[in-house]
Amino acid sequence: MSRQILFGAAENVVDVPLFAELGGYGPFRGRRNIGVRDPLWCRVLTFNDGARRNMIVVTDMISSGQLHCRILRMELAEQFALYPESILFMGTHTHSGACVSSCDVGYGDANAEFLDNWRRTVKKTAGEAVRNEEPCRALAGKAPIRKPISARRTDGGDKHTDPEIRFVKMVRPDGSVKALLHNYAMHGVVFGPQLQVSADWMGDANAKIKARGLAEIPCFLYGTAGDINVIWTHPKPEERHLNLDWIGTSYTDDLESGLAHAGEIEIGPCRAVLKTVEFPTEPVIAAEYRDTAEKLLRKLPSPHEKLLSYIHDRMIEMAVLAENGHDFRVLRDLQVLTMGDLALFAVPGEPFLTVGEEIRAGSRSRFPLAVSVANGDAGYYPAREMFERHPSIFSCDDFGAFGFYEVWFGPGLLRPKFKSGIAEFLISTLLNMEKEL
């Protein structure tokens, strides 16, 4: 039997103001919220071994703003006597939620009222989780995906997707399941570019987990899904909401089938490490960016005119920043939490599936999970082969995806291009951080 530690869990809806812009699906879409299809939730989990408490904050939103995470982390640490490095923030990456900070330029502006709602809801939910801590044990396992629900966004031959759902059940002494943590790698883009709030397929799965009585509080931990989309059955954007039910049902069916095969794991002691590191990037040379911007316009007219013009503008802005001495270094927070056998490796932004797979393979922990959209954003982190397949910004005719978007879209964040070894950098850095615990 695993060691019983004190575990807390709470959830509350984060209100989204009417007409707040919803993030995702392209630049300057102006998707102003006109109503709630299904609510956005903030969920807080706490693990308390008596000496240290680790806290995980998960919110249904597209990204987590680094500055706001850092500020709120210090406030929560002060309020609940926590070590700051023990507080992890994550988003579920729904593309139908409001933003606490800007994503790529024009892909969803921050909404001040939503930010206030989020901060207030996080604090309230954290307090409730701390106050309801009670002895629990953990059962963990893996549920195979029996019916395909995801597809790899690549023009190459490797179509490998995440083959399993990783899960942890937190169980009270009376056998009731207080919380179910589930981790999978697949984008939250099922609902499509509607003008309504939705937690997307992840919210649908969480609702079904509750409805089936599998857990009091379900908590989705977004995996490394930078190159993994959903399988469409209704290709028209205005019909994609019809996919929510079958994807949520299929996913929950598979998850439920694996719950009976869980094994006990230790969930203490609690440890944590958080480091701000500089990510490897290519130099920004103003003349080269201006030259590329000019060449982009030469491709007009084009069916990709909107994106070509968008990238042209961002390239010019990058050149202007360089000419004005801007410091382009990318400094981001990487984090590892361990609770006995359970380990969470957290990356800001969207690493590719292989990053999570290699982290899990290289971890010394018995049950490692790789999570993303955590503590901030920095765009995509492609595997090296993607850089090799697309050595030039003009190597792909489709300026919306499949190489260009993942490798060359840094200017959308006014960020330089990553070096080709960015995935290996993330993997080695996080695994070395784990060794410090």
Number of C-alpha atoms within 10 A of each C-alpha: 10 15 17 19 22 21 29 25 28 25 23 17 17 24 19 25 19 14 16 24 27 31 33 25 16 16 16 14 15 17 21 19 20 16 15 18 16 15 20 25 22 24 26 28 25 22 28 23 21 11 8 17 23 24 28 19 22 24 30 29 28 28 33 29 24 20 13 15 20 16 11 18 21 15 15 19 16 12 12 12 11 18 19 20 19 24 26 25 25 30 26 29 31 30 28 33 30 35 28 28 23 19 23 22 16 17 22 29 20 19 20 14 14 22 19 14 17 21 16 12 21 25 17 16 21 25 18 18 22 22 13 13 18 18 17 24 24 26 21 24 22 22 23 16 21 14 12 14 18 21 18 22 17 14 12 11 7 9 12 12 21 23 16 19 20 21 25 24 25 24 20 18 11 7 10 15 20 20 24 24 17 23 20 23 27 26 25 26 22 28 24 23 20 21 20 22 28 29 29 30 26 28 24 20 26 21 16 19 23 15 11 11 11 21 20 17 22 25 30 22 28 28 32 30 27 26 25 23 19 20 16 16 12 13 11 10 13 12 14 18 20 14 21 18 15 15 24 21 17 17 26 23 18 18 25 15 14 20 19 12 12 16 15 16 21 20 26 22 20 23 22 24 19 18 15 11 13 11 16 18 17 13 13 19 13 19 14 12 21 19 13 17 21 14 13 19 15 10 14 13 9 12 12 15 15 15 17 22 15 18 22 21 16 22 26 20 18 26 21 16 16 18 13 10 8 12 9 16 14 15 13 19 19 22 25 25 27 24 23 19 19 21 24 23 24 28 30 27 24 27 28 21 25 21 26 27 17 16 20 21 11 14 19 14 17 13 22 22 27 26 26 31 30 30 27 26 24 25 25 23 28 26 22 15 11 19 19 11 15 17 15 13 16 15 12 16 15 15 21 16 17 20 26 22 17 24 26 22 25 22 22 23 18 17 20 21 17 24 18 21 16 19 22 17 14 22 22 14 15 23 18 12 19 22 9 10 12
